[in-house]
Amino acid sequence: MPHPFSRSRWLIPLALFVLSVTWGYTWVLAKQALSYAPPFAFAAERCVGGALALLLTLKLLGRPLKLIAPGPTLAIGLAQVTGFMLFQTWALVEGGPGKTAVLIFTMPIWTLLFAWPILGERIRGKQWLAALSTLAGLVLIIEPWSMHSSLFSKFLGLTAALCWAIGTILIKRLRSRQQVDLLSLTTWQMLLGAVPLVLLALIVPEYPTDWSMVYIGILAFMSVISTAMCWWLWITILDRVPAWEASLSVLGTPVVAIVSSRLMLAEEFKPAELAGIFLIGGGLALLSLIGWAASRRKSIK
C-alpha cells in the first residue's frame, strides 16, 4: 500500500497546517469545556471518544486490529496519551488563561535534546536558522520573564511537554525497528492510554460532568477531530520527517491559539506576541523551503 504522503511532498505542510489550526483552536475549546467538566473526567472522556472513533474507522476501512509491539505501544500510550492529556488538562486548570499552559509547547526543545543521542537526528546548515527562529518566537510568546503563576502550574506544563517529547521519540524508535500500521498504532495508543485516565477519573473525587448540548458538541469535536484524526496525522507526519522537524512545525499551534483567543475576546496583541508570531512563521516558512529544495534536488537526480 503506498504511503499517504509518498506521492506529494506538499501534503506534509498541508497536514501540519491542519494540525496547527485544529490544535490551536482546540486550546480555546478546552478552556470552555473545563467549565462543564472536571479536568480528569474531561481528559478521560476526550480520549475514550477518540479511541471509539479510531476503532470505528479501523472497522470501516477493514484494517487489522491486531496489536503489534505491545510493550512499545503501551509506553507510547502512557507517555503521549495518559501523561500528556493528564498534565495538559491539569495545566489549563492551574494556569488558567495565562502563559503557563503554553509551556507545553517547549516540547520541540526537549525533542531536539532527545533526538540527537537516541535517534541520531542532527540539525545541519540552514536548518539551524529555522530552528533558532521558531524557538526564539516561542520564547517571545511564552514570555517566561513575566510569568507570575505558581511553580506547580509551571511544573504541570513542562511535564506535559516532556511526555509529548518522550512519546514522539518512542514512536520514531518503534517505526525504525518494526513495521506497524500507523492507524492501528494510533488506535492502540489511544485505547491503552485512555485506561489510566478513566481509572483516575473514577478514583479522584470531582464534581459531575454537565452533559449539556454545548459540552457534547465540544467533546464530539475534540474526540473525533482534535484527538482521533489529529493524533493519526501527527504519527503519520512523524513517519515521514525527522522528529525535530515535525516538533518545530507544530509551533504554529500556539500562534493559532493566541490569535483565535485574542479575536474571540476582542483583545489587543502584545508587541512580543506579534514578534513571536513573525519569527515562528518565518522559521516554519524556511523549514518548508528547505524541504522543498531538498525534494526538488532528489527529483532532478
Secondary structure, 3 states (H helix, E strand, C coil): CCCCCCCCCCHHHHHHHHHHHHHHHHHHHHHHHCCCCCHHHHHHHHHHHHHHHHHHHHHHHCCCCCCCCHHHHHHHHHHHHHHHHHHHHHHHHHHCCCCHHHHHHHHHHHHHHHHHHHHCCCCCCCHHHHHHHHHHHHHHHHCHHHCCCCHHHHHHHHHHHHHHHHHHHHHHHHHHHCCCCHHHHHHHHHHHHHHHHHHHHHHCCCCCCCCCHHHHHHHHHHHHHHHHHHHHHHHHHHCCCCHHHHHHHCCHHHHHHHHHHHHHCCCCCCHHHHHHHHHHHHHHHHHHHHHHHHHHHHHHC
